[in-house]
């Protein structure tokens, strides 16, 4: 893995930041593609897009049929790694469009994004970190009133790298209504939950509140001034966890990252409706 005290970016020029508010997923996806093409061609800057989406499901390339909504809810199939997830109001979505330094190290890039989000959540007062073999930011399992609460994901990550440029990115649940996750298996993970900053902190945490901190942390992580550290969450007993093998770790890397060769062209998402039963 590339040293995370060095910049992950090929450019030393400042990143551009665009705070877009609430924007349709397809509109944002087209904007990503335009920026990524320009960056790969050497005529545009590294850019961080920060936004919210109206409620929508997006499915990565490894989404299984049984992970999809069972009620016929439309799903947008996209070319990122990972599986199905939900985006909606109250969730801060970030799309870093960055030309990575050579040699391209996509796993290191994902770890940097995790580090940035872990830092923001920790500064807000959460105990959180990584789970071995799974991307994103997690809270440890806990016992509440004698009831076991499983590990919960507060931030998800799914990326694509094409011509050395990153697309897609992360989603941090701030004060989102989580009922959108009820009809799917989020990220294809059956044995864990999803949560929000607001639920865990017991107060309303808005997208607007965390956007400045997320911006600063992501830029610091990519430039190397916020190095990746060991922040795996403490897991409980053998009954509470499933031990992860090296094959699991490698499979997760394939799930969450889609590498594309230099001469591949970006593919537009397809809008599909899936029904079961």
C-alpha positions in Angstrom: 0.0 0.0 0.0 1.2 3.5 -0.9 2.4 5.5 2.1 -0.6 7.5 3.3 1.6 10.4 4.4 2.2 11.1 0.7 -0.4 12.6 -1.5 -2.8 10.2 -3.3 -3.3 12.8 -6.0 -1.1 13.2 -9.0 -1.6 17.0 -8.9 -0.2 19.5 -6.3 -2.8 22.1 -7.3 -5.7 22.8 -4.9 -8.8 20.7 -5.2 -12.0 22.4 -6.4 -15.0 21.9 -4.2 -18.6 22.1 -5.4 -21.5 22.0 -2.9 -24.5 21.3 -5.0 -27.4 20.9 -2.6 -30.1 18.4 -3.5 -29.6 17.1 -7.0 -31.1 14.3 -9.1 -28.9 11.2 -9.2 -28.7 11.0 -13.0 -27.8 14.7 -13.2 -25.0 14.3 -10.7 -23.8 11.2 -12.5 -23.5 13.1 -15.8 -21.7 15.9 -14.0 -19.2 13.3 -12.6 -18.6 11.8 -16.0 -17.9 15.3 -17.5 -15.5 16.2 -14.8 -13.7 12.8 -14.9 -13.2 13.0 -18.7 -11.8 16.5 -18.4 -9.5 15.4 -15.5 -8.3 12.3 -17.4 -7.6 14.5 -20.5 -5.5 16.9 -18.3 -7.8 19.9 -18.8 -9.7 19.9 -15.5 -8.9 20.0 -11.8 -9.4 17.4 -9.1 -12.9 18.1 -7.8 -14.9 17.1 -4.7 -18.7 17.1 -5.2 -20.8 17.3 -2.1 -24.6 16.9 -2.3 -27.8 15.1 -1.4 -30.0 13.1 -3.6 -33.8 12.7 -3.7 -34.6 9.1 -2.6 -33.2 6.6 -5.0 -31.7 3.1 -5.1 -28.4 2.5 -6.9 -27.0 -1.0 -7.6 -23.3 -1.7 -8.1 -22.1 -4.4 -10.4 -22.1 -7.2 -7.8 -25.7 -6.7 -6.7 -27.5 -10.0 -6.5 -31.2 -10.4 -7.5 -32.2 -11.2 -3.9 -30.7 -8.0 -2.7 -33.0 -5.8 -4.7 -36.4 -4.3 -3.6 -39.2 -6.8 -3.6 -41.9 -4.2 -4.2 -40.9 -3.2 -7.8 -39.2 0.0 -6.7 -37.1 1.4 -9.5 -33.3 0.9 -9.3 -30.5 2.7 -11.2 -27.8 0.3 -12.2 -24.4 1.9 -12.0 -20.8 1.0 -12.9 -19.3 1.3 -9.4 -18.2 -1.6 -7.3 -20.2 -2.8 -4.4 -23.9 -3.8 -4.2 -27.2 -2.0 -3.7 -27.7 1.0 -1.5 -30.1 3.8 -0.9 -29.5 7.6 -1.2 -31.9 10.2 0.0 -32.4 13.5 2.0 -30.4 13.7 5.2 -27.4 11.8 3.7 -24.2 13.6 2.7 -22.9 12.2 -0.6 -19.4 12.9 -1.7 -17.9 12.3 -5.1 -14.2 12.9 -5.3 -13.1 13.2 -9.0 -9.4 12.8 -8.5 -6.5 11.8 -10.8 -4.5 9.3 -8.6 -0.8 9.3 -8.3 1.2 6.5 -9.9 1.4 3.7 -9.2 -2.4 3.8 -8.7 -3.4 2.2 -5.4 -7.2 2.0 -5.2 -7.2 0.2 -1.8 -5.1 3.0 -0.3 -7.5 5.5 -1.7 -10.5 3.8 -0.1 -8.7 3.6 3.2 -8.1 7.4 3.0 -11.8 8.1 2.5 -12.6 5.9 5.4 -10.0 7.7 7.6 -11.5 11.1 6.7 -15.1 10.0 7.7 -13.9 8.1 10.8 -12.2 11.4 11.9 -15.3 13.4 11.4 -17.5 10.9 13.2 -15.0 10.6 16.1 -14.8 14.3 16.5 -18.6 14.4 16.8 -18.3 11.9 19.7 -18.9 8.5 18.1 -16.8 5.4 18.8 -16.4 4.0 15.3 -13.9 2.5 12.9 -13.4 -0.2 10.3 -14.6 -3.8 10.2 -12.1 -6.2 8.7 -13.2 -7.3 5.2 -15.9 -4.6 4.9 -15.5 -1.1 3.6 -17.1 2.0 5.2 -17.4 3.4 8.7 -18.9 1.2 11.4 -20.1 1.4 15.0 -19.4 -1.7 17.2 -22.1 -4.1 18.3 -23.6 -3.2 21.7 -26.0 -4.4 24.3 -29.0 -2.1 25.0 -31.4 -3.1 27.7 -30.2 -6.7 27.4 -30.8 -6.7 23.7 -27.9 -7.1 21.3 -27.6 -4.3 18.7 -25.5 -5.5 15.8 -22.6 -3.5 14.2 -24.0 -0.6 12.3 -22.7 1.2 9.2 -22.9 5.0 9.3 -21.0 5.7 6.1 -20.8 3.6 2.9 -18.1 3.7 0.2 -18.2 2.5 -3.4 -15.9 3.7 -6.1 -14.7 3.2 -9.7 -11.3 4.2 -11.1 -11.1 4.8 -14.9 -8.0 6.1 -16.7 -6.6 6.7 -13.2 -9.5 9.0 -12.2 -11.9 8.2 -9.4 -15.7 8.3 -9.7 -18.5 7.7 -7.2 -17.5 7.9 -3.6 -19.1 7.9 -0.2 -22.4 8.5 1.7 -22.6 9.6 5.3 -26.0 9.2 7.0 -26.6 12.4 9.0 -30.3 12.7 9.8 -31.7 10.5 7.0 -34.9 8.5 7.5 -33.7 4.9 7.3 -36.9 3.3 6.1 -35.4 3.4 2.6 -33.1 0.6 3.6 -36.0 -1.6 4.7 -36.7 -3.0 1.2 -33.2 -4.0 0.4 -30.1 -5.8 1.8 -27.8 -2.7 2.1 -24.4 -3.4 0.4 -25.4 -7.1 0.4 -24.6 -7.5 4.1 -27.2 -9.5 6.0 -25.7 -9.6 9.5 -25.3 -5.9 10.3 -27.4 -2.7 10.5 -27.5 0.8 9.2 -27.6 3.9 11.4 -27.3 7.7 11.3 -25.2 10.3 13.2 -28.5 11.7 14.6 -29.7 8.4 16.0 -26.3 7.6 17.6 -25.7 11.0 19.1 -29.2 11.7 20.2 -29.5 15.0 18.5 -30.2 16.3 15.0 -27.1 16.3 12.9 -27.7 17.9 9.5 -25.8 17.6 6.2 -25.0 21.3 6.5 -23.4 20.8 9.9 -21.0 18.1 8.8 -20.2 19.3 5.3 -17.3 21.7 6.3 -15.6 19.0 8.4 -16.0 16.3 5.8 -14.6 18.6 3.1 -11.5 19.4 5.3 -11.0 15.8 6.3 -11.3 14.3 2.8 -8.9 16.8 1.3 -6.4 16.2 4.2 -6.6 12.5 3.8 -6.0 12.6 0.0 -3.1 15.0 0.4 -1.5 13.0 3.1 -1.7 15.3 6.1 -4.3 13.0 7.6 -2.6 9.6 7.4 -4.4 6.3 7.6 -4.2 4.7 11.1 -5.4 1.4 12.6 -9.0 2.0 13.6 -10.7 -1.4 13.5 -13.6 -1.4 15.9 -13.5 -3.8 18.8 -15.5 -6.9 18.0 -17.1 -8.9 20.7 -17.4 -12.7 21.2 -17.0 -15.4 18.7 -20.8 -15.8 18.8 -21.2 -12.2 17.8 -18.9 -12.1 14.8 -18.0 -14.0 11.8 -14.2 -14.3 11.4 -13.1 -13.0 8.1 -10.6 -14.9 6.0 -8.1 -13.5 3.6 -10.3 -14.6 0.7 -13.1 -12.5 2.2 -10.9 -9.4 2.4 -9.9 -9.9 -1.3 -13.5 -10.4 -2.3 -14.5 -7.2 -0.5 -11.9 -5.3 -2.4 -13.4 -6.6 -5.6 -16.9 -5.7 -4.4 -16.2 -2.1 -3.5 -13.8 -1.2 -6.2 -14.2 -1.5 -10.0 -10.9 -1.1 -11.9 -11.2 -0.2 -15.6 -8.4 -0.2 -18.2 -7.1 2.9 -19.8 -9.0 2.5 -23.0 -12.4 1.8 -21.5 -15.1 4.3 -22.0 -17.6 5.3 -19.2 -20.9 3.6 -19.4 -24.1 5.4 -18.7 -26.3 3.9 -16.0 -29.3 1.9 -17.1 -32.7 2.7 -15.5 -34.4 -0.6 -14.6 -37.3 -1.8 -12.7 -37.0 -5.1 -10.8 -39.9 -7.2 -9.5 -39.9 -10.5 -7.6 -42.8 -12.8 -6.7 
